[in-house]
């Protein structure tokens, strides 16, 4: 991270700690609370409309299961190696999806959010772009979009290339100006390569799980696919940085798969392993190692509930109760990350300020 820069607070699916995720209310509240950017997940409808949903299976975030007119759409399929039964966006037109109402996905942990069930509708990407533009004007500052392309290989296999659809829509909406507001992220590097190949002027960030392998590589190589962990080795980070001109750029490394990556975004477990030295939790070297190669580093997801906090920061036995979120958030900020994804952007902003005042 550049010296004296301030880490970006990105509202994860909007202010999803206070409103059902991916709803207009969640995104608008995120900006009211001071978020620098918002993060939607993008999937497609049958007629090629990009919509913001956590997954293409929507029974957990909408009322589709209670709608008799769509009962026959329930189906079973395999998405990125996982067998799922439910209702999938690619089986609906936008006109049909627009009739559904949204609901809280984590109602057992966030019952107050469930009070808003049924009050919102599914948003298209185009709707969210209008929300961001309006909020930017009201705040008199440039607010950002960090868009995650979900299940790119799967959608391409059924004739819905998300990278192509995304580039076309962003360009039509005036979001391909290269003004620094746009970041694209994905667990599949093929999606990041696709948007760059099609001329999208975005920052591209590779998402890394704590375990497993990227779905696009599994589709190509099966059980011998490269795993996520291999990208965090010195050679792996150098390969990711090579095509961006980072400090670790080496001729011949990073060409092809990984080309065009400007940064990585990692599960917070990779920054906050449960490692103690005299009882003190110590961040890993992931951030420093990636910065050494000229890569930006983001982490997900900051959440205050005990259910999601690392064990040393949990307080009491109830998973829905807020633990020592301030302690965990502060440790993450002190690791030197360039940005964080948070369900409660106001809490992340508070922790960022406290850390900034102490340094």
Residue pairs with C-beta under 8 A, 6 or more apart in sequence:
1 7
1 291
1 296
1 297
1 336
1 337
1 338
5 338
6 352
6 356
7 333
7 337
7 338
7 339
7 340
7 352
8 36
8 37
8 144
8 298
8 338
8 339
8 340
9 34
9 35
9 36
9 37
9 339
9 340
9 342
9 345
9 348
9 349
9 352
10 35
10 36
10 37
10 38
10 39
10 144
10 146
10 298
10 339
10 340
10 341
10 342
10 345
11 26
11 27
11 30
11 31
11 33
11 35
11 37
11 38
11 39
11 341
11 342
11 343
11 345
12 21
12 39
12 300
12 301
12 302
12 341
12 342
12 343
13 21
13 22
13 26
13 38
13 39
13 40
13 41
13 52
13 54
13 343
14 21
14 22
14 23
14 25
14 26
14 27
14 28
14 29
14 30
14 38
14 40
15 26
15 27
15 29
15 30
15 33
15 35
15 343
15 344
15 345
15 346
16 22
16 26
16 113
16 343
17 110
17 113
17 303
17 304
17 342
17 343
17 344
17 347
18 26
18 29
18 112
18 113
18 344
19 25
19 26
19 29
19 113
19 116
20 26
20 61
20 102
20 103
20 104
20 105
20 113
20 114
20 116
20 117
20 120
21 54
21 61
21 104
21 105
22 40
22 41
22 52
22 53
22 54
22 61
22 102
22 122
22 123
23 102
23 116
23 119
23 120
23 121
23 123
24 120
24 121
24 123
24 127
24 131
25 116
25 119
25 120
27 38
27 40
27 123
27 128
27 131
27 132
28 131
28 135
30 38
30 345
31 38
31 131
31 132
31 135
31 138
31 139
31 143
33 345
33 346
33 349
34 345
34 346
34 349
35 143
35 345
35 349
36 143
36 144
36 339
37 143
37 144
37 145
37 146
37 181
37 183
38 128
38 132
38 143
38 144
38 145
38 146
39 146
39 147
39 148
39 185
39 341
40 52
40 123
40 125
40 128
40 145
40 147
40 148
41 52
41 53
41 54
41 55
41 148
41 150
42 50
42 51
42 52
42 125
42 147
42 148
42 149
42 150
42 162
42 166
43 50
43 51
43 53
43 55
43 56
43 89
43 90
43 150
43 151
43 155
43 162
44 50
44 51
44 56
44 89
44 90
44 155
44 160
44 162
44 165
45 51
45 89
45 90
45 92
45 93
45 94
45 97
46 89
46 90
46 91
46 92
46 93
47 93
47 94
48 160
48 165
49 93
49 94
49 124
50 124
50 125
50 126
50 162
50 165
50 166
50 169
51 89
51 94
51 97
51 122
51 123
51 124
51 125
52 122
52 123
52 124
52 125
52 128
53 61
53 89
53 122
54 60
54 61
54 105
55 61
55 79
55 150
56 79
56 88
56 89
56 90
56 150
56 151
56 155
57 79
57 84
57 86
57 87
57 88
58 64
58 86
58 87
58 88
58 89
58 100
58 122
59 65
59 86
59 87
60 86
60 103
60 105
61 102
61 103
61 105
62 87
62 100
62 101
62 102
62 103
62 122
63 100
63 101
63 102
63 103
63 117
63 118
64 70
64 73
64 87
64 100
65 74
65 86
65 87
67 99
67 100
70 87
70 92
70 96
73 87
73 88
73 91
73 92
74 85
74 86
74 87
75 85
75 86
75 87
75 88
75 91
76 83
76 84
76 85
77 83
77 84
77 88
78 84
79 151
79 154
80 151
80 153
80 154
80 215
80 218
81 215
81 218
89 97
90 155
90 158
90 160
94 124
97 122
98 121
98 122
100 121
100 122
101 117
101 118
101 119
101 120
101 121
102 117
102 118
102 119
102 120
102 121
102 122
103 114
103 117
103 118
104 110
104 113
104 114
104 116
104 117
106 113
107 113
107 114
107 117
108 320
109 305
109 307
109 319
109 320
110 305
110 320
111 320
125 147
125 166
125 169
126 169
126 173
128 145
129 145
129 170
129 173
129 175
132 143
132 144
132 145
132 181
135 143
136 142
136 143
142 179
142 180
142 181
143 181
144 180
144 181
144 182
144 183
145 175
145 181
145 182
145 183
146 183
146 184
146 185
146 205
146 341
147 166
147 182
147 183
147 184
147 185
148 184
148 185
148 186
148 207
149 162
149 163
149 166
149 184
149 185
149 186
149 188
149 191
149 192
149 195
150 162
150 186
151 162
151 215
152 161
152 162
152 163
152 186
152 188
152 190
152 191
152 194
152 215
152 216
153 188
153 190
153 215
153 216
153 219
154 215
155 161
155 162
156 162
161 194
162 191
163 190
163 191
163 194
163 195
163 198
164 194
164 198
166 184
166 195
166 200
167 176
167 194
167 195
167 198
167 199
167 200
170 176
170 182
170 200
171 200
175 181
175 182
176 182
176 199
176 200
176 201
176 202
177 201
178 201
180 203
182 200
182 201
182 202
182 203
183 202
183 203
183 204
183 205
184 191
184 192
184 195
184 200
184 202
184 203
184 204
184 205
185 192
185 204
185 205
185 206
185 207
185 265
186 192
186 206
186 207
187 206
187 207
187 208
187 209
187 214
187 215
188 214
188 215
188 216
189 206
189 214
189 216
189 257
189 258
189 261
190 216
190 257
191 216
192 204
192 205
192 206
192 260
192 261
193 257
193 259
193 260
195 202
195 204
196 202
196 204
196 259
196 260
203 262
203 263
203 296
204 260
204 261
204 262
204 263
205 261
205 262
205 263
205 264
205 265
205 296
205 298
206 231
206 240
206 258
206 261
206 263
206 264
206 265
207 264
207 265
207 266
208 228
208 231
208 232
208 264
208 265
208 266
208 267
208 270
209 228
209 267
210 228
210 266
210 267
210 269
210 270
211 227
211 228
211 229
212 227
212 228
213 225
213 226
213 227
213 228
214 225
214 226
214 228
217 225
217 226
217 257
218 225
230 236
231 237
231 239
231 240
231 258
231 264
232 264
232 266
232 270
232 286
232 289
234 289
235 253
237 248
237 264
237 289
237 290
237 292
237 293
237 295
238 248
238 249
238 250
238 253
238 254
238 293
239 253
239 254
239 258
240 254
240 258
240 261
240 264
240 293
240 295
241 247
241 248
241 249
241 254
241 261
241 293
241 294
241 295
242 248
242 249
242 250
242 251
242 252
242 253
242 254
242 255
242 258
243 249
243 254
243 255
243 258
243 259
243 260
243 261
244 260
244 261
244 262
244 294
244 295
245 294
246 293
246 294
246 295
247 292
247 293
247 294
248 292
248 293
248 294
249 294
254 261
261 295
262 295
262 296
263 290
263 295
263 296
263 297
263 298
263 338
264 290
264 295
264 296
264 297
264 298
265 297
265 298
265 299
265 300
265 341
266 286
266 297
266 298
266 299
266 300
267 299
267 300
268 299
268 300
268 301
268 302
268 310
268 332
269 310
270 284
270 286
270 299
271 283
271 284
271 286
271 287
271 299
271 332
271 335
271 337
272 281
272 283
272 284
272 310
272 328
272 331
272 332
273 284
274 281
274 310
274 311
274 312
275 281
275 282
275 284
276 282
276 312
281 310
281 312
281 331
283 331
283 332
283 334
283 335
284 335
286 297
287 297
287 335
287 336
287 337
288 336
290 296
290 297
291 297
291 336
296 338
296 339
297 336
297 337
297 338
298 337
298 338
298 339
298 340
298 341
299 332
299 337
299 339
299 340
299 341
300 340
300 341
301 308
301 341
301 342
301 343
302 325
302 328
302 329
302 332
302 340
302 341
302 342
302 343
302 344
302 347
302 348
303 309
303 325
303 342
303 343
303 344
304 322
304 323
304 325
304 344
304 347
305 319
305 320
305 321
305 322
305 323
306 314
306 315
306 316
306 318
306 319
306 320
306 321
306 322
306 323
307 319
307 320
309 323
309 324
309 325
309 328
310 328
313 323
313 324
313 325
313 327
313 328
314 323
314 324
315 321
315 322
315 323
315 324
316 323
325 347
325 351
326 347
326 350
326 351
326 354
329 340
329 342
329 347
329 348
329 351
329 352
330 351
330 354
330 355
332 340
333 340
333 351
333 352
333 355
334 355
334 359
340 348
342 348
